[in-house]
């Protein structure tokens, strides 16, 4: 007898997973969710997407540019007078949404448009977090994203005086936010000390509010620590790094604050646009 994976679903969940409905855009719990972990099928718990493939497409539903290999079945969908590709969980055949290509939003040029009610998030508890500001966040993200042991990176703003800042507001110098990279990393593969050494080696920590030709408080050298151990490591690291510089290191060391994820076009910017650097 075939197992009924939809038996314990709520009416709203069953409407989507079993009867191929669609939730209202911009209402799903995972539309703006960017934490490290894995998304599984809400009906059968089949792993579907790694969270490091999620991005904000602006469509109003969770978007992913890749799937876990072998997790999803693709069907031609001719409903509504259109030709689309439906995506369903391979284990239970529950409806997830649709997949699109050719939009050139991400490197993989793919968008899985998924209903939040079709999936459930399971966090990766073993990962730790680090946050650095070292000038233009495009280059800083590319550096850490290529580092083994780093699972997820997001660029954004931290340390300012206003809520929900935009890039233009931050660049105006009126919000006091710094451009930062928020990093989730696996300590079994890379240490916080190693990340700190990369941070020091790839910017000038002695120039106040400036990196190269970029100037402004948003480009300040700054470390936001997430626990006492990180705070102690940064302080000790500065003492060691000062030996390498004639001028005084002006890097700020402060507790982590609210991270505001930057607009989607800034995420993974250099890799998406085949650029080596942002010209600093």
LINTAGI-V831827 format. One record per pair of residues at least 24 apart in sequence whose ideal C-beta (glycine too) atoms are under 10 Angstrom apart, sorted by the first residue. I is the first residue (numbers start at 1). J is the second residue. Records with the same first field share a line. If there is no record, write none. Layout:
I->J / J
This chain:
2->92
3->44 / 91 / 92
4->43 / 92
5->41 / 42 / 43 / 44 / 45 / 46 / 89 / 91 / 92 / 93 / 94
6->42 / 43 / 44 / 92 / 93 / 94
7->43
8->43
9->42 / 43 / 94 / 117
10->42 / 117
12->115 / 117
13->42 / 43 / 94 / 115 / 117 / 118 / 120
14->43 / 94 / 117
15->95 / 115 / 117
16->42 / 43 / 94 / 95 / 96 / 97 / 115 / 116 / 117 / 118
17->41 / 42 / 43 / 44 / 88 / 89 / 92 / 93 / 94 / 95 / 96 / 115 / 117 / 118 / 119
18->43 / 92 / 93 / 94 / 95
19->95
20->77 / 79 / 86 / 88 / 94 / 95 / 96 / 97 / 115
21->95 / 115 / 117 / 118
22->61 / 95 / 97 / 98 / 113 / 115 / 117
23->60 / 61 / 97 / 115 / 116 / 117 / 118
24->60 / 61
25->58 / 59 / 60 / 61 / 113 / 115
26->58 / 59 / 60 / 61
27->60 / 61 / 116 / 117
28->60 / 61 / 62 / 114 / 115 / 116 / 117 / 118 / 119
29->62 / 116 / 117 / 119 / 120 / 121
30->54 / 61 / 62 / 114 / 115 / 116 / 117 / 118 / 119 / 120 / 121
31->56 / 57 / 59 / 60 / 61 / 62 / 63 / 114 / 116
32->56 / 62 / 261
33->62 / 116 / 121
34->152 / 154 / 156 / 182 / 259 / 261 / 267
35->121 / 123 / 124 / 127 / 129 / 152 / 154 / 184
36->123 / 124 / 125 / 126 / 127 / 128 / 129 / 151 / 152 / 183 / 184 / 185 / 186
37->121 / 122 / 123 / 124 / 125 / 127 / 151 / 152 / 184
38->68 / 119 / 120 / 121 / 122 / 123 / 124
39->64 / 67 / 68 / 71 / 96 / 114 / 116 / 118 / 119 / 120 / 121 / 122
40->68 / 71 / 89 / 91 / 119 / 120 / 121 / 122
41->71 / 72 / 88 / 89 / 90 / 91 / 92 / 93 / 94 / 96 / 118 / 119 / 120
42->89 / 92 / 94 / 96 / 115 / 116 / 117 / 118 / 119 / 120
43->89 / 91 / 92 / 93 / 94 / 95 / 118 / 119 / 120
44->89 / 90 / 91 / 92 / 93 / 94
45->89 / 91 / 92 / 120 / 122
46->70 / 71 / 72 / 89 / 90 / 91 / 92 / 94
47->71 / 89 / 91 / 122
48->72 / 87 / 89 / 90 / 91 / 94 / 96 / 112 / 114 / 118 / 119 / 120
49->96 / 112 / 114 / 119 / 121
50->124 / 151 / 152
51->121 / 122 / 123 / 124 / 151 / 152 / 184
52->124 / 145 / 150 / 151 / 152 / 153 / 154 / 184
53->106 / 108 / 110 / 112 / 152
54->112 / 114 / 121 / 152
55->105 / 106 / 111 / 264 / 267 / 268 / 272
56->105 / 261 / 262 / 263 / 264 / 265 / 267
57->100 / 103 / 105 / 106 / 111 / 112 / 113 / 264
58->105 / 263 / 264 / 265
59->100 / 103 / 105 / 111 / 113
60->113
61->97 / 98 / 111 / 112 / 113 / 114 / 115 / 116 / 118
62->96 / 97 / 112 / 113 / 114 / 115 / 116 / 118 / 119 / 121
63->97 / 100 / 105 / 106 / 110 / 111 / 112 / 113 / 114 / 264
64->96 / 97 / 99 / 106 / 108 / 110 / 111 / 112 / 113 / 114 / 119
65->99 / 101 / 105 / 106 / 107 / 108 / 109 / 110 / 111 / 112
66->106 / 107 / 108 / 110 / 112
67->96 / 99 / 110 / 112 / 114
71->96
72->96 / 99 / 112 / 114
74->98 / 99
84->113
85->112
87->112 / 113 / 114 / 118
88->118
89->118 / 119
94->118 / 119
104->272
105->264 / 265 / 272
106->264 / 267 / 268 / 271 / 272
107->268 / 271 / 272 / 273 / 274
108->272
124->151 / 152 / 184 / 186
126->151 / 186 / 187 / 188
127->151 / 152 / 183 / 184 / 185 / 186 / 187
128->183 / 184 / 185 / 186 / 187 / 190 / 191 / 192 / 195 / 226 / 227 / 229 / 230
129->182 / 183 / 184 / 185 / 192 / 224 / 225 / 226 / 227 / 230 / 256 / 259
130->181 / 182 / 183 / 184 / 185 / 190 / 192 / 195 / 196 / 199 / 223 / 224 / 225 / 226 / 230 / 256
131->156 / 158 / 159 / 178 / 180 / 181 / 182 / 183 / 222 / 223 / 224 / 225 / 226 / 230 / 256 / 257 / 259
132->178 / 180 / 181 / 182 / 183 / 195 / 196 / 198 / 199 / 200 / 202 / 203 / 221 / 222 / 223 / 224 / 234 / 251
133->157 / 158 / 159 / 177 / 178 / 179 / 180 / 181 / 199 / 203 / 211 / 218 / 219 / 220 / 221 / 222 / 223 / 224 / 251 / 252
134->178 / 179 / 180 / 181 / 198 / 199 / 200 / 202 / 203 / 204 / 205 / 211 / 219 / 220 / 221 / 222 / 223 / 251 / 280
135->178 / 179 / 202 / 203 / 204 / 207 / 210 / 211 / 212 / 214 / 215 / 218 / 219 / 220 / 221 / 278 / 280
136->179 / 203 / 211 / 212 / 213 / 214 / 218 / 219 / 266 / 269 / 270 / 277 / 278 / 279 / 280
137->178 / 179 / 180 / 181 / 182 / 218 / 219 / 262 / 266 / 267 / 269 / 278
138->179 / 181 / 262 / 266 / 267 / 268 / 269 / 270 / 271 / 273 / 275 / 277 / 278 / 279 / 280
139->181 / 202 / 203 / 211 / 212 / 269 / 270 / 275 / 276 / 277 / 278 / 279 / 280
140->179 / 180 / 181 / 183 / 198 / 199 / 202 / 203 / 211 / 278 / 280
141->179 / 180 / 181 / 182 / 183 / 262 / 266 / 267 / 268 / 269 / 270 / 271
142->181 / 268 / 269 / 270 / 271 / 275 / 276 / 277 / 278
143->181 / 195 / 198 / 199 / 201 / 202 / 203 / 270 / 277
144->181 / 182 / 183 / 185 / 190 / 195 / 198 / 199 / 202
145->181 / 183 / 268 / 270 / 271
146->198 / 271
147->183 / 185 / 189 / 190 / 194 / 195 / 198
148->185 / 186 / 189 / 190 / 194
149->183 / 185 / 186 / 187 / 188 / 189 / 190 / 191 / 194 / 195
150->181 / 183 / 184 / 185 / 186 / 189 / 190 / 195 / 198
151->183 / 184 / 185 / 186 / 189 / 190
152->182 / 183 / 184 / 185
153->181 / 182 / 183 / 184 / 185 / 267 / 268
154->180 / 181 / 182 / 183 / 184 / 259 / 260 / 261 / 262 / 266 / 267 / 268
155->179 / 180 / 181 / 182 / 259 / 261 / 262 / 263 / 266 / 267 / 268 / 269
156->180 / 181 / 182 / 258 / 259 / 260 / 261 / 262 / 263 / 266 / 267
157->218 / 257 / 258 / 259 / 260 / 261 / 262
158->182 / 222 / 224 / 254 / 256 / 257 / 258 / 259 / 260
159->217 / 218 / 220 / 222 / 224 / 252 / 254 / 255 / 256 / 257 / 258 / 259
160->217 / 218 / 257 / 258 / 260
162->260
163->258 / 260
164->258 / 260
165->218 / 260 / 262
166->260 / 262 / 263
167->218 / 262 / 263 / 265 / 266
168->263
169->218
170->216 / 217 / 218 / 260 / 262
171->216 / 218 / 219
172->216 / 218
173->209 / 215 / 216 / 217 / 218
174->217
175->217 / 218 / 260
176->217 / 218 / 220
177->217 / 218 / 220 / 257 / 260
178->209 / 216 / 217 / 218 / 219 / 220 / 221 / 222 / 224 / 252 / 254 / 257
179->211 / 214 / 216 / 217 / 218 / 219 / 220 / 222 / 262 / 266
180->218 / 222 / 223 / 224 / 256 / 257 / 259 / 260 / 262
181->259 / 262
182->224 / 256 / 259 / 260 / 261 / 262
191->233
192->225 / 226 / 227 / 229 / 230 / 233 / 234 / 237
193->233 / 234 / 236 / 237
195->223 / 230 / 233
196->223 / 230 / 233 / 234 / 236 / 237 / 238 / 240 / 241
197->237 / 240 / 241
199->223 / 234 / 237 / 241 / 251
200->237 / 238 / 240 / 241 / 244 / 245 / 249 / 251
201->241 / 244
202->280
203->251 / 280
204->245 / 247 / 249 / 250 / 280
205->238 / 241 / 242 / 244 / 245 / 247 / 248 / 249 / 250 / 251 / 252
206->241 / 242 / 244 / 245 / 246 / 247 / 248 / 249 / 250 / 251
207->247 / 250
208->247 / 248 / 250 / 251
209->250
210->250
211->280
212->277 / 278 / 279 / 280
213->279 / 280
214->278 / 279 / 280
219->280
220->250 / 251 / 252
221->249 / 250 / 251 / 252
222->250 / 251 / 252 / 253 / 254
223->251 / 252 / 253 / 254 / 256
224->252 / 253 / 254 / 255 / 256 / 257 / 259
225->253 / 254 / 255 / 256
226->255 / 256
227->255 / 256
228->255
230->255 / 256
231->255
